[in-house]
Amino acid sequence: MRKLQITAIGEPADVLRLVEFQAPAPGPGQVHVEVQAATLNASDFPYISGRYFITPQPPSDVGAEGVGRVLAVGPGENQSLVGARVLLLPTYGHGTWATHLIAATTDIVVVPDDIDTVQLAMVGINPMTALQLLRDYGNPSMPDRWIGQTAGNSAVGHRARRRPHRPACRRQRNPPTQRRTTRPPTAAISPPRPNTVDPQVLTIPPPRIRRPSVVDRATAHLRGNCRP
């Protein structure tokens, strides 16, 4: 068995080491998982360098998202989990950059076998964060709800664009000749009139959203609503 391990707080290229290890037998409330796929999420890198909302305590495991198959369960746990394919929730209680890991039973969600492995491994952070933002900020039932989206927000934007009507929101593409201007942060933004496009795009500061809160609620949503 092998895994990447954080040996010190610093730049990933300098402090990550590939180590051989032997996973212990899972204890009560734990499962032993063989990792099938794990993502390199942008949030993993500030975590390694000590610039995230939680700080690792080296030597420590790394990798927040992943998917795998349960090999063994701890004493008193549900034996039907053995052989099940599971999503590993991004709780930072385990490291997915490994061939095998021990995870808490509360940190896994049983998932079907017919979903693409790589796509499934990416469910935990970006798609769930997008879903939680759409649900928690603003009223999803408003028929004239608008979602402001920049060009550089990765899978969060993809997820938001794929849910244009549930919860309710609108999508609007800017014409190719549209000009981009910068206005003071206090500039007011008026909703566009029907069938019109404002010829200017305002660049405004992003809302003050406490990322840990969003991620925590997204993880709770996965735990509570995605089990079979």
RAVENPE-V521324 format. One record per residue. N is the residue number from 1. RES is the residue in one letter. SS is DSSP state (@ for helix, = for strand, . for the rest). PSI is psi in degrees with one decimal (* if undefined). OMEGA is omega in whole degrees, 0 to 359 (999 if undefined). Layout:
BEGIN
n=N res=RES ss=SS psi=PSI omega=OMEGA
n=N res=RES ss=SS psi=PSI omega=OMEGA
END
This chain:
BEGIN
n=1 res=M ss=. psi=143.2 omega=181
n=2 res=R ss== psi=155.5 omega=177
n=3 res=K ss== psi=156.1 omega=171
n=4 res=L ss== psi=138.4 omega=184
n=5 res=Q ss== psi=140.6 omega=176
n=6 res=I ss== psi=119.2 omega=181
n=7 res=T ss=. psi=-18.6 omega=179
n=8 res=A ss=. psi=163.7 omega=175
n=9 res=I ss=. psi=125.8 omega=181
n=10 res=G ss=. psi=-163.5 omega=180
n=11 res=E ss=. psi=135.2 omega=184
n=12 res=P ss=@ psi=-41.4 omega=182
n=13 res=A ss=@ psi=-22.8 omega=183
n=14 res=D ss=@ psi=-27.1 omega=191
n=15 res=V ss=@ psi=-7.2 omega=178
n=16 res=L ss== psi=136.1 omega=178
n=17 res=R ss== psi=139.2 omega=175
n=18 res=L ss== psi=121.2 omega=184
n=19 res=V ss== psi=151.0 omega=172
n=20 res=E ss== psi=142.6 omega=179
n=21 res=F ss=. psi=166.6 omega=175
n=22 res=Q ss=. psi=115.5 omega=182
n=23 res=A ss=. psi=135.2 omega=177
n=24 res=P ss=. psi=166.1 omega=175
n=25 res=A ss=. psi=138.5 omega=180
n=26 res=P ss=. psi=140.6 omega=178
n=27 res=G ss=. psi=-171.5 omega=177
n=28 res=P ss=. psi=133.6 omega=180
n=29 res=G ss=. psi=14.8 omega=183
n=30 res=Q ss== psi=160.0 omega=174
n=31 res=V ss== psi=152.9 omega=175
n=32 res=H ss== psi=122.2 omega=186
n=33 res=V ss== psi=133.4 omega=169
n=34 res=E ss== psi=120.2 omega=186
n=35 res=V ss== psi=128.6 omega=177
n=36 res=Q ss== psi=-35.1 omega=179
n=37 res=A ss== psi=145.7 omega=177
n=38 res=A ss== psi=145.0 omega=183
n=39 res=T ss=. psi=158.9 omega=167
n=40 res=L ss=. psi=90.2 omega=181
n=41 res=N ss=. psi=147.5 omega=180
n=42 res=A ss=@ psi=-30.1 omega=181
n=43 res=S ss=@ psi=-17.8 omega=179
n=44 res=D ss=@ psi=-32.5 omega=187
n=45 res=F ss=@ psi=-44.4 omega=172
n=46 res=P ss=@ psi=-27.1 omega=176
n=47 res=Y ss=@ psi=-46.3 omega=181
n=48 res=I ss=@ psi=-38.0 omega=184
n=49 res=S ss=. psi=6.3 omega=175
n=50 res=G ss=. psi=21.8 omega=182
n=51 res=R ss=. psi=20.0 omega=180
n=52 res=Y ss=. psi=179.4 omega=183
n=53 res=F ss=. psi=-12.9 omega=169
n=54 res=I ss=. psi=152.5 omega=185
n=55 res=T ss=. psi=128.6 omega=178
n=56 res=P ss=. psi=156.9 omega=177
n=57 res=Q ss=. psi=92.0 omega=185
n=58 res=P ss=. psi=149.5 omega=353
n=59 res=P ss=. psi=135.1 omega=183
n=60 res=S ss== psi=159.2 omega=179
n=61 res=D ss== psi=165.4 omega=185
n=62 res=V ss=. psi=155.7 omega=181
n=63 res=G ss=. psi=117.5 omega=186
n=64 res=A ss=. psi=-38.2 omega=187
n=65 res=E ss=. psi=151.8 omega=175
n=66 res=G ss== psi=174.9 omega=177
n=67 res=V ss== psi=146.7 omega=182
n=68 res=G ss== psi=-167.6 omega=181
n=69 res=R ss== psi=135.9 omega=183
n=70 res=V ss== psi=126.0 omega=178
n=71 res=L ss== psi=-32.4 omega=182
n=72 res=A ss== psi=156.3 omega=178
n=73 res=V ss== psi=158.0 omega=180
n=74 res=G ss=. psi=172.3 omega=180
n=75 res=P ss=. psi=132.2 omega=177
n=76 res=G ss=. psi=-1.4 omega=181
n=77 res=E ss=. psi=165.2 omega=183
n=78 res=N ss=. psi=114.5 omega=182
n=79 res=Q ss=@ psi=-19.3 omega=179
n=80 res=S ss=@ psi=-11.8 omega=177
n=81 res=L ss=@ psi=-23.4 omega=181
n=82 res=V ss=. psi=124.3 omega=183
n=83 res=G ss=. psi=-9.6 omega=181
n=84 res=A ss=. psi=145.2 omega=174
n=85 res=R ss== psi=131.6 omega=187
n=86 res=V ss== psi=144.8 omega=170
n=87 res=L ss== psi=133.2 omega=179
n=88 res=L ss== psi=114.6 omega=184
n=89 res=L ss=. psi=145.0 omega=183
n=90 res=P ss=. psi=69.8 omega=181
n=91 res=T ss=. psi=-6.3 omega=183
n=92 res=Y ss=. psi=23.0 omega=174
n=93 res=G ss=. psi=-4.2 omega=179
n=94 res=H ss=. psi=168.8 omega=178
n=95 res=G ss=. psi=125.0 omega=184
n=96 res=T ss=. psi=-8.2 omega=178
n=97 res=W ss=. psi=64.8 omega=186
n=98 res=A ss== psi=162.6 omega=175
n=99 res=T ss=. psi=-30.2 omega=180
n=100 res=H ss== psi=157.1 omega=178
n=101 res=L ss== psi=162.8 omega=172
n=102 res=I ss== psi=125.8 omega=182
n=103 res=A ss== psi=153.7 omega=174
n=104 res=A ss== psi=145.9 omega=179
n=105 res=T ss=@ psi=-23.7 omega=177
n=106 res=T ss=@ psi=-7.7 omega=181
n=107 res=D ss=@ psi=13.8 omega=178
n=108 res=I ss== psi=152.0 omega=175
n=109 res=V ss== psi=124.3 omega=179
n=110 res=V ss== psi=132.0 omega=184
n=111 res=V ss=. psi=158.8 omega=181
n=112 res=P ss=. psi=160.9 omega=179
n=113 res=D ss=. psi=-13.3 omega=187
n=114 res=D ss=. psi=15.3 omega=177
n=115 res=I ss=. psi=140.0 omega=180
n=116 res=D ss=. psi=129.5 omega=186
n=117 res=T ss=@ psi=-46.4 omega=183
n=118 res=V ss=@ psi=-43.2 omega=179
n=119 res=Q ss=@ psi=-39.9 omega=181
n=120 res=L ss=@ psi=-35.9 omega=181
n=121 res=A ss=@ psi=-20.8 omega=183
n=122 res=M ss=. psi=6.8 omega=186
n=123 res=V ss=@ psi=-33.3 omega=194
n=124 res=G ss=@ psi=-34.2 omega=188
n=125 res=I ss=@ psi=-69.9 omega=189
n=126 res=N ss=@ psi=-53.4 omega=180
n=127 res=P ss=@ psi=-40.8 omega=181
n=128 res=M ss=@ psi=-33.3 omega=176
n=129 res=T ss=@ psi=-42.2 omega=178
n=130 res=A ss=@ psi=-45.7 omega=180
n=131 res=L ss=@ psi=-42.3 omega=182
n=132 res=Q ss=@ psi=-38.5 omega=177
n=133 res=L ss=@ psi=-42.5 omega=180
n=134 res=L ss=@ psi=-30.4 omega=181
n=135 res=R ss=@ psi=-34.8 omega=190
n=136 res=D ss=@ psi=-21.3 omega=185
n=137 res=Y ss=. psi=112.4 omega=186
n=138 res=G ss=. psi=173.3 omega=182
n=139 res=N ss=. psi=109.5 omega=182
n=140 res=P ss=. psi=-20.0 omega=183
n=141 res=S ss=. psi=-3.2 omega=180
n=142 res=M ss=. psi=126.4 omega=182
n=143 res=P ss=. psi=-25.0 omega=182
n=144 res=D ss=. psi=29.2 omega=181
n=145 res=R ss=. psi=138.9 omega=179
n=146 res=W ss== psi=143.6 omega=177
n=147 res=I ss=. psi=120.7 omega=176
n=148 res=G ss=. psi=126.7 omega=185
n=149 res=Q ss=. psi=131.6 omega=176
n=150 res=T ss=. psi=175.2 omega=182
n=151 res=A ss=. psi=-7.7 omega=188
n=152 res=G ss=. psi=37.5 omega=182
n=153 res=N ss=. psi=28.8 omega=168
n=154 res=S ss=@ psi=-136.6 omega=188
n=155 res=A ss=@ psi=-19.3 omega=176
n=156 res=V ss=@ psi=-45.5 omega=179
n=157 res=G ss=@ psi=-39.5 omega=178
n=158 res=H ss=@ psi=-42.0 omega=181
n=159 res=R ss=@ psi=-41.5 omega=180
n=160 res=A ss=@ psi=-39.5 omega=182
n=161 res=R ss=@ psi=-25.4 omega=181
n=162 res=R ss=. psi=-2.0 omega=179
n=163 res=R ss=. psi=58.8 omega=186
n=164 res=P ss=. psi=-18.3 omega=184
n=165 res=H ss== psi=-1.7 omega=179
n=166 res=R ss=. psi=99.9 omega=356
n=167 res=P ss=. psi=162.6 omega=188
n=168 res=A ss== psi=130.6 omega=173
n=169 res=C ss=. psi=165.9 omega=180
n=170 res=R ss== psi=153.5 omega=174
n=171 res=R ss=. psi=139.3 omega=178
n=172 res=Q ss=. psi=126.6 omega=178
n=173 res=R ss=. psi=141.8 omega=179
n=174 res=N ss=. psi=141.4 omega=177
n=175 res=P ss=. psi=151.6 omega=183
n=176 res=P ss=. psi=-28.7 omega=184
n=177 res=T ss=. psi=7.9 omega=184
n=178 res=Q ss=. psi=137.4 omega=180
n=179 res=R ss== psi=149.7 omega=177
n=180 res=R ss== psi=124.9 omega=179
n=181 res=T ss== psi=162.3 omega=178
n=182 res=T ss== psi=130.6 omega=177
n=183 res=R ss=. psi=163.8 omega=180
n=184 res=P ss=. psi=153.8 omega=181
n=185 res=P ss=. psi=-21.1 omega=183
n=186 res=T ss=. psi=-0.1 omega=183
n=187 res=A ss=. psi=135.9 omega=180
n=188 res=A ss=. psi=146.5 omega=179
n=189 res=I ss=. psi=121.6 omega=179
n=190 res=S ss=. psi=139.7 omega=177
n=191 res=P ss=. psi=137.5 omega=179
n=192 res=P ss=. psi=148.4 omega=177
n=193 res=R ss=. psi=155.5 omega=180
n=194 res=P ss=. psi=135.6 omega=176
n=195 res=N ss=. psi=23.1 omega=176
n=196 res=T ss=. psi=157.6 omega=178
n=197 res=V ss=. psi=125.5 omega=177
n=198 res=D ss=. psi=126.8 omega=183
n=199 res=P ss=. psi=-5.6 omega=179
n=200 res=Q ss== psi=148.4 omega=176
n=201 res=V ss== psi=124.9 omega=180
n=202 res=L ss== psi=133.4 omega=173
n=203 res=T ss== psi=113.4 omega=183
n=204 res=I ss=. psi=156.0 omega=179
n=205 res=P ss=. psi=146.5 omega=178
n=206 res=P ss=. psi=156.4 omega=178
n=207 res=P ss=. psi=152.8 omega=179
n=208 res=R ss=. psi=92.9 omega=181
n=209 res=I ss=. psi=124.8 omega=180
n=210 res=R ss=. psi=104.7 omega=187
n=211 res=R ss=@ psi=-45.2 omega=181
n=212 res=P ss=@ psi=-38.0 omega=181
n=213 res=S ss=@ psi=-44.9 omega=181
n=214 res=V ss=@ psi=-47.2 omega=182
n=215 res=V ss=@ psi=-40.7 omega=179
n=216 res=D ss=@ psi=-42.4 omega=181
n=217 res=R ss=@ psi=-33.9 omega=177
n=218 res=A ss=@ psi=-41.4 omega=178
n=219 res=T ss=@ psi=-41.3 omega=178
n=220 res=A ss=@ psi=-36.2 omega=178
n=221 res=H ss=@ psi=-42.5 omega=178
n=222 res=L ss=@ psi=-45.2 omega=182
n=223 res=R ss=@ psi=-42.7 omega=188
n=224 res=G ss=@ psi=-23.5 omega=190
n=225 res=N ss=@ psi=-6.2 omega=186
n=226 res=C ss=. psi=9.9 omega=177
n=227 res=R ss=. psi=149.9 omega=181
n=228 res=P ss=. psi=* omega=999
END
